[in-house]
């Protein structure tokens, strides 16, 4: 599976510093939050609902499954765990940088949940990219990513 190339520059360094402070961390917290993953147990994420290519209504329940990594709330941060981010109709930002915090099309699931209702999507084609990140909002390395395409039907 090919992933789209990043087309945007990630959040400004000031936002990174703010988040590090807000999350109670810094460089050490980021280092502590990065999971150590053995090659034979590479984590995966899969968007299981809706199905690839489905035609849906304007409200879409997105369900995610992971293997090889525990998905939990980011509070308190727990090394070796992750949480979901959904990029809705936008390209991935650089996977070596923090997931942007102020983009309404990038949904943070810091509560540890693996589902979200996308409400009021416009008719037409849509893309959702799921990314698992550590408690510091840095995508897991190697990337734990899945992409889904679906269509919202015209409502008569």
N, C-alpha and C positions, 0 to 999 in steps of 0.2 A: 504494500500500500504506500502511495506517495503522499507526503504531507505538503501543504502549500508553503511556499517560501515566505518568510516574514516580510511585510511590506511597510511596517511602521517602526519607528524608533521607540524603545521602551521608555517608561516614566523617567522623569528627571532625577538626577542624583539626590536632590532635596527630598523628593518623595520617598526614596529608598531610606534615607536617614530618618525621616519622620516615622516610617513604618517600623524600622528597627527599634526605635525608642518606644513607639506605641505598643509593640508586641513584647516589650521588656527584654529586647535582645540587642545585639550588636554583632560584631564579627564572630565572637565566640559562640553566641546563640545560633548564628547561621551554621557554623561548623558543627555544633552539637546536634542541630536539627537534620543535617544531611544523613540519610540512611546509608548504611553499608549493605550493599546488595551483592550476594554471591551470584556469579554468572548462571549457575544452574537453576536459580530461583528468580529469574527476571520477572518483575511485576508487570501486569497487564491491566488495561482498562478497556471495557467494551460498552458501547451504547447499545442496550438491548431493546429499548423502546423509544420511539417508534422504529419500525424496520427500515432498513436502507431502501430508499426510493418510494416510501409510502406516500399516499395522499391523505392528508389529515385536515381537521378543522382549524380554526384560528387559535384555539387553545390546545397546546401539545404537551402531554406528560412525557418527560425525558427520564428514563431509568438507566442507571449505570451499574455495572458489575466490575469488580476488581479481583485480581488474584495476585498473591505474593506480596501484598502490602496492606496494612490495616488502615482503614479510613476512619478518622475520628475528628472530633472538634479540635480546633487549634488552641483552645484555652483549657488547660495549660498546654504549652508545647511539649510534645513527646517525641524524642528522637526516634527515627526509624518508621514514623507513620506519615500519612499524607492526607490531603483533602482535595476535593474536586474544584475545577474551574471550567466554565463553559464559555467558549468563544462563539457568539451567535452572529453569523453573517459577517465576521471580520477575520482577517488573517492572523495567524500566530505571531506573537512578538518573539524576539530572540529567546530561545529556550535556556540560555545561560544566564538570563536576567530575571528579576522579580516580575511576576505577573502584574500588569498595571492595575492600580486600585480605583481609578476614577473614570473608567470607560463603562458606560451603561450597557454596552454589548458584551462585556466580559463579566460573567456572573461568578462570584466567589461563594463556595459552599463550605465556609469555615465552621459551620455547625456540625460537620461530620455526616450530613445526610447524602444520600446517593440518588435523589430524585428531585425534580423541579418541574413546576408547571410554567411553561412559556405561554403567556396570555396575549391575545390580540395580535398575533402575527398577521402581516399583510398577505393577501393572496400572492402566490408565486413560489418560486424555488428558494429554498433556504439551506443553510449549512450550519451544523453545530460541530465544534471540535472540543472534545473533552481532554483535559490535561490534569494530571495528578501532580501536586506540588507539596513540598515539605511545609512544616509549620511557619517558616519564614517566607512563604509564597514563592519559592524558587522551584521551578519544575524539577522533578526527579531526574537524575542522570544515571543511565541512559533514559531518554524520554519515555513516559508512559502516556500515550496519546491514542485517541481514536477519532475518526471523522464520520459524520452521518450527513446524508443529503435526503431531503424530503420536500414535498410540495404541499402548500396550503391551498385548498380548493377555494374557488370563488363562492361566496355565500350569496345565494339569491334571495 
